[in-house]
Amino acid sequence: MDSTQFDQVFVQQQQQQQRHRARQPLAQSHSYPQQCSFKKKEEHEIVQFMEKKAHQIAIQEYKQSIHTHLRILEQEQISNEKAPRPLQLSIRKLRTSLLNSVFDAVVKLRWSFATFSLMTYISDKYTSLVEINEKDYKMIGYCCLWIASKYVENKPKTKLVEILTKRCDVPKKDFLKVEMDILSALKWDLSHPTIDSFLDMSLIGGHSNTIENRVGALFLCELAHFNQEIIFNFPMSSIASAALSLTNHALNLNKDTYMMKQPRLGKIESLLVRSIMNTPIAIRAKYFDRSNNTYPGIVGDLICLANFVYERQQQQQQQQQQQKKQQSEATVVLSNSTVSNSHVGSPVQQFVQQSPISPESSPSRAYSYNSQIYQHHAAQCYSQQITALRTLHLDTSRRFISCC
């Protein structure tokens, strides 16, 4: 091989290597984002698992002191003031629609229930102190979500403020200004015991610490935040215990014969059952399985329990209505019988009943008995006229004519 041929082969090899190098980054560029996303997702799941494990270990170790601290905070809030509720009636009417929107954002951002619970407390507390414009209520709600996320969640890497301002359609400058107004009104105090804290105290280390118990109780606690009769009138610890109790009833509905015969629920449990029958849109979208058109797991059991309790309550109401109807009919019959008995008890009627022959058996006897009855009544009327004339000194002629 001469030099010219060697040069040609060398050039061809160089060209092939360049082509191979040019193709290799393209192949890697297509697979690299998928590999990175998979690794990030795997790392995120590992971090979440380790955080939950560390959380459970910390609660088991410091359970008594944490529970005491939470109860002290709750008692201070109960003693100092009632549960915060919006001052304006129009804001109370808009509260459900705002919570639906915020809850949807919490689910999409994969935030915890503690963030949503703290957001509801901050928004209710602020609207109970300051009168606001209805147009600004959505911005205030998302600003409360922004504050709660910074207090509970890890620091996000994305530009979260831009996402929230786009969702509520306000400028960033106004959004941050409202944040300072809210924190100033609350005096920078966000130490509020959320429901999930009391759930952790009850579940971790207990016999009922299962996924179904936790998911069912969280589902009921989410419903409780939408129900103003519950969240404004009962402490968080009572709501958590009622949610756990109702979840246990749902899990043991087929085994609990007492519950099957006569479902007796407390005030909070009854309100939670009513909330299940009127589940908000955002919570329905979170738990509803579109592939099977059902609510999976414990949520489906809670819905079955709510339907069962509702049917039993309807049956009890129908029975009570029937009993009232029967009692009213019995009183009518009793009143009619008393009227007839009073007539039978008169001396003339007793005389007729004690006679050996009934008045209908003989026309002459009937006439004589009827004449005796007429004479007896006439004598009574005459005696009444005399006593009235003596006592009231009325006109005898006019009274006698009117009576006769």
C-alpha positions in Angstrom: 0.0 0.0 0.0 1.5 3.3 -1.1 1.2 6.5 0.7 -1.7 7.8 -1.3 -3.9 4.7 -0.6 -2.9 4.9 3.1 -4.0 8.5 3.2 -7.3 7.7 1.7 -8.0 4.9 4.2 -6.9 7.1 7.1 -9.3 9.8 5.9 -12.2 7.4 5.6 -11.6 6.1 9.2 -11.4 9.7 10.5 -14.7 10.5 8.8 -16.4 7.4 10.2 -15.2 8.3 13.7 -16.5 11.8 13.3 -19.9 10.5 12.2 -20.0 8.1 15.2 -19.1 10.9 17.6 -21.7 13.1 16.0 -24.4 10.5 16.5 -23.5 9.5 20.1 -24.4 12.8 21.8 -27.8 12.8 20.0 -28.6 9.4 21.4 -27.4 10.4 24.8 -29.4 13.6 24.7 -32.7 11.7 24.2 -32.2 9.3 27.1 -30.5 11.7 29.5 -33.7 13.7 30.5 -35.6 10.5 31.1 -32.8 9.1 33.2 -32.6 12.3 35.2 -36.3 12.5 35.8 -36.4 8.9 36.9 -33.5 9.4 39.3 -35.0 12.5 40.7 -38.3 10.8 41.3 -36.6 7.8 42.9 -34.5 10.1 45.1 -37.6 12.1 46.1 -39.5 9.0 47.1 -36.5 7.9 49.2 -36.3 11.2 50.9 -40.0 11.2 51.7 -39.7 7.7 53.1 -36.8 8.7 55.3 -38.6 11.9 56.5 -41.7 9.9 57.4 -39.6 7.3 59.3 -37.7 10.0 61.2 -41.1 11.7 62.0 -42.5 8.5 63.4 -39.4 7.9 65.5 -39.4 11.4 66.9 -43.1 11.2 67.8 -42.7 7.9 69.5 -39.8 9.3 71.6 -41.3 12.7 72.5 -45.0 11.8 72.3 -46.0 12.9 75.7 -44.3 16.3 75.6 -45.5 17.0 72.1 -49.1 16.1 73.1 -48.9 18.2 76.2 -47.6 21.2 74.2 -50.4 20.8 71.6 -53.1 20.7 74.3 -51.7 23.8 76.0 -51.8 25.7 72.7 -55.4 24.5 72.0 -56.6 25.4 75.5 -55.0 28.9 75.2 -56.9 29.5 71.9 -60.2 28.2 73.4 -59.8 30.4 76.6 -58.7 33.5 74.8 -61.2 33.5 71.9 -63.7 31.5 70.0 -62.7 29.7 66.8 -61.9 32.4 64.2 -64.6 32.9 61.6 -65.1 35.6 58.9 -66.8 38.7 60.0 -68.7 39.2 56.8 -71.5 36.9 55.8 -70.6 37.2 52.1 -67.1 36.0 52.8 -68.5 32.9 54.6 -70.5 32.1 51.5 -67.4 32.4 49.3 -65.3 30.2 51.7 -66.2 26.9 50.1 -65.3 28.0 46.6 -62.0 29.4 47.8 -61.1 26.2 49.7 -62.0 24.1 46.6 -59.5 26.1 44.5 -56.8 26.1 47.1 -57.2 22.3 47.8 -56.8 21.6 44.1 -53.5 23.6 44.1 -52.3 21.7 47.2 -53.0 18.3 45.6 -51.2 19.3 42.3 -48.2 20.7 44.2 -48.1 17.5 46.3 -48.1 19.4 49.6 -49.2 17.9 52.9 -52.5 18.2 54.6 -50.8 20.3 57.4 -50.3 23.1 54.8 -53.9 23.1 53.9 -55.1 23.0 57.5 -52.8 25.9 58.5 -53.9 27.9 55.4 -57.6 27.6 56.5 -56.7 28.8 60.0 -54.7 31.8 58.7 -57.4 32.9 56.2 -60.2 32.5 58.8 -58.2 34.3 61.4 -57.3 37.2 59.1 -60.9 37.6 57.9 -62.1 37.5 61.5 -60.0 40.5 62.3 -60.2 42.6 59.1 -63.0 43.4 56.8 -62.0 42.8 53.2 -63.3 43.2 49.7 -64.9 40.2 48.1 -62.7 40.7 45.0 -59.6 40.3 47.0 -60.6 37.2 48.9 -59.1 34.8 46.4 -55.7 36.6 46.5 -55.8 36.6 50.3 -56.5 32.8 50.3 -53.6 32.0 48.0 -51.4 34.4 50.0 -52.3 32.4 53.1 -51.4 29.3 51.3 -48.0 30.8 50.4 -47.4 31.6 54.1 -48.4 28.2 55.2 -46.2 26.5 52.7 -43.2 28.4 53.9 -44.0 27.4 57.5 -44.6 23.7 56.8 -43.1 22.6 53.5 -39.5 22.4 52.4 -38.2 25.3 50.4 -39.3 24.9 46.8 -36.8 25.1 44.0 -39.4 26.5 41.5 -40.6 30.1 41.4 -43.7 29.4 43.5 -44.8 33.0 43.9 -45.2 33.4 40.1 -47.3 30.2 40.0 -49.6 31.4 42.8 -49.9 34.9 41.4 -50.9 33.5 38.0 -53.5 31.3 39.6 -55.2 34.1 41.4 -54.4 36.6 38.6 -52.7 39.4 40.6 -49.4 41.2 40.3 -46.5 39.9 42.4 -46.1 43.3 44.1 -49.7 43.3 45.5 -49.3 39.7 46.5 -46.3 40.3 48.6 -47.9 43.4 50.1 -50.9 41.4 51.2 -48.5 38.8 52.8 -47.1 41.5 55.0 -50.6 42.7 55.9 -51.7 39.2 56.9 -48.6 38.6 59.0 -48.9 41.9 60.7 -52.5 41.3 61.6 -51.6 37.9 63.0 -48.6 39.4 64.9 -46.4 36.9 63.2 -47.9 34.1 65.3 -48.6 30.9 63.3 -48.4 28.4 66.3 -51.7 26.7 65.5 -52.2 23.0 66.4 -53.4 21.4 63.2 -55.6 18.3 63.0 -52.9 16.1 61.6 -50.8 16.6 64.7 -53.5 15.1 66.9 -53.9 12.3 64.4 -50.2 11.5 64.7 -50.5 11.4 68.4 -53.4 8.9 68.3 -52.1 6.7 65.4 -48.4 6.4 65.9 -47.6 3.8 68.5 -51.3 2.6 68.6 -52.9 -0.6 67.5 -54.8 1.1 64.7 -51.8 2.6 62.9 -52.6 1.4 59.5 -52.7 3.1 56.1 -56.5 2.7 55.9 -57.0 4.4 59.3 -54.8 7.2 58.4 -56.3 7.8 54.9 -59.8 7.6 56.2 -59.2 9.9 59.1 -57.4 12.5 56.8 -60.3 12.3 54.4 -62.8 13.1 57.1 -60.6 15.9 58.5 -60.4 17.4 55.0 -64.2 17.4 54.9 -64.3 19.0 58.3 -62.4 22.0 57.1 -65.1 22.7 54.5 -67.9 22.3 57.0 -68.3 25.5 58.9 -70.5 23.9 61.6 -67.6 21.7 62.6 -64.5 23.8 62.1 -66.0 26.9 63.8 -67.5 25.1 66.8 -65.2 22.2 67.9 -61.5 22.0 68.8 -59.1 20.2 66.6 -58.5 17.3 69.0 -62.2 16.5 69.2 -62.4 16.5 65.4 -59.4 14.2 65.1 -60.9 11.7 67.6 -64.3 11.8 65.9 -62.7 11.1 62.5 -60.8 8.1 63.9 -63.9 6.8 65.6 -66.0 7.0 62.4 -63.2 5.4 60.4 -63.1 2.4 62.8 -66.9 2.1 62.4 -66.5 2.1 58.6 -63.8 -0.6 58.8 -65.9 -2.8 61.1 -69.3 -2.1 59.7 -70.1 -5.7 58.8 -68.8 -7.0 62.1 -70.3 -4.3 64.3 -73.8 -5.6 65.0 -74.6 -2.8 67.4 -73.8 -0.3 64.8 -75.9 -2.2 62.2 -78.9 -2.3 64.6 -78.9 1.2 65.9 -76.2 3.7 64.7 -75.7 6.2 67.6 -73.3 8.9 66.6 -72.1 12.0 68.4 -72.6 15.5 67.2 -69.3 15.7 65.3 -69.7 12.2 63.8 -73.2 13.1 62.5 -71.9 16.3 60.9 -69.1 14.3 59.3 -71.6 11.8 57.9 -73.5 14.8 56.5 -70.3 16.1 55.0 -69.6 12.8 53.3 -73.0 13.0 51.6 -72.1 16.5 50.3 -68.4 15.9 49.4 -66.8 19.1 47.8 -65.6 19.0 44.2 -61.9 19.2 45.0 -61.9 16.3 47.5 -64.1 14.2 45.1 -61.5 14.8 42.3 -58.7 13.7 44.6 -60.1 10.4 45.7 -62.4 9.4 42.8 -61.0 6.6 40.6 -62.0 7.4 37.0 -60.9 4.1 35.7 -63.4 2.2 37.8 -65.8 5.0 38.6 -65.5 4.2 42.3 -64.0 5.5 45.5 -61.3 3.0 46.4 -60.5 1.6 49.8 -61.6 3.2 53.0 -63.2 6.2 51.3 -65.7 3.8 49.7 -66.3 2.2 53.1 -67.0 5.6 54.6 -69.4 6.4 51.8 -71.2 3.1 52.4 -71.4 3.9 56.2 -72.8 7.4 55.4 -75.5 5.9 53.1 -76.3 3.3 55.8 -76.7 5.8 58.6 -78.7 8.1 56.3 -81.1 5.3 55.5 -81.5 4.4 59.1 -82.2 8.0 60.0 -84.8 8.2 57.3 -86.5 5.0 58.7 -86.4 6.4 62.2 -88.0 9.7 61.0 -90.7 7.8 59.2 -91.4 5.7 62.3 -91.6 8.8 64.4 -94.0 10.4 62.0 -96.2 7.3 62.0 -96.2 7.2 65.8 -97.1 10.9 65.9 -99.9 10.3 63.4 -101.2 7.3 65.4 -101.1 9.4 68.6 -103.0 12.2 67.0 -105.6 9.8 65.7 -105.9 8.2 69.2 -106.4 11.6 70.8 -109.2 12.4 68.3 -110.9 9.1 69.0 -110.5 9.7 72.8 -112.0 13.2 72.6 -115.0 11.8 70.6 -115.4 9.1 73.2 -115.4 11.6 76.1 -118.1 13.6 74.4 -120.3 10.6 74.0 -119.6 9.3 77.5 -120.5 12.7 79.0 -123.9 12.5 77.2 -124.5 8.9 78.4 -123.6 10.0 81.9 -126.6 12.4 82.2 -129.4 11.2 84.5 -132.0 11.1 81.8 -129.8 9.0 79.4 -129.0 6.6 82.3 -132.7 6.3 83.0 -133.3 5.4 79.3 -130.5 2.8 79.2 -131.6 1.2 82.4 -135.2 0.8 81.2 -136.3 -2.7 80.2 -137.5 -1.7 76.8 -135.5 0.4 74.4 -137.0 3.6 73.1 -136.9 2.3 69.5 -139.0 -0.7 70.3 -142.2 1.2 70.9 -143.4 4.5 69.4 -145.5 5.4 72.4 -142.8 4.7 74.8 -140.4 6.7 72.7 -142.7 9.6 72.7 -143.2 9.4 76.4 -139.4 9.2 77.1 -138.7 12.0 74.7 -141.3 14.2 76.4 -139.8 13.4 79.8 -136.3 14.4 78.4 -137.8 17.7 77.1 -139.5 18.4 80.4 -136.3 17.7 82.3 -134.2 20.1 80.1 -136.9 22.7 80.3 -136.8 22.5 84.1 -133.1 22.9 84.1 -133.3 26.0 81.8 -136.0 27.5 84.1 -133.8 27.0 87.2 -130.8 28.6 85.4 -133.0 31.6 84.4 -134.1 32.1 88.0 -130.5 32.0 89.4 -129.3 34.4 86.7 -132.0 36.8 87.4 -131.2 36.7 91.1 -127.5 37.1 90.8 -127.0 39.4 87.7 -130.3 41.5 88.0 -131.0 41.2 84.3 -134.1 42.1 82.5 -136.4 39.1 83.2 -138.7 39.6 80.3 -135.9 39.8 77.7 -134.0 36.9 79.2 -137.1 34.7 79.5 -138.0 35.4 75.8 -134.5 34.7 74.6 -134.2 31.5 76.6 -137.6 30.2 75.5 
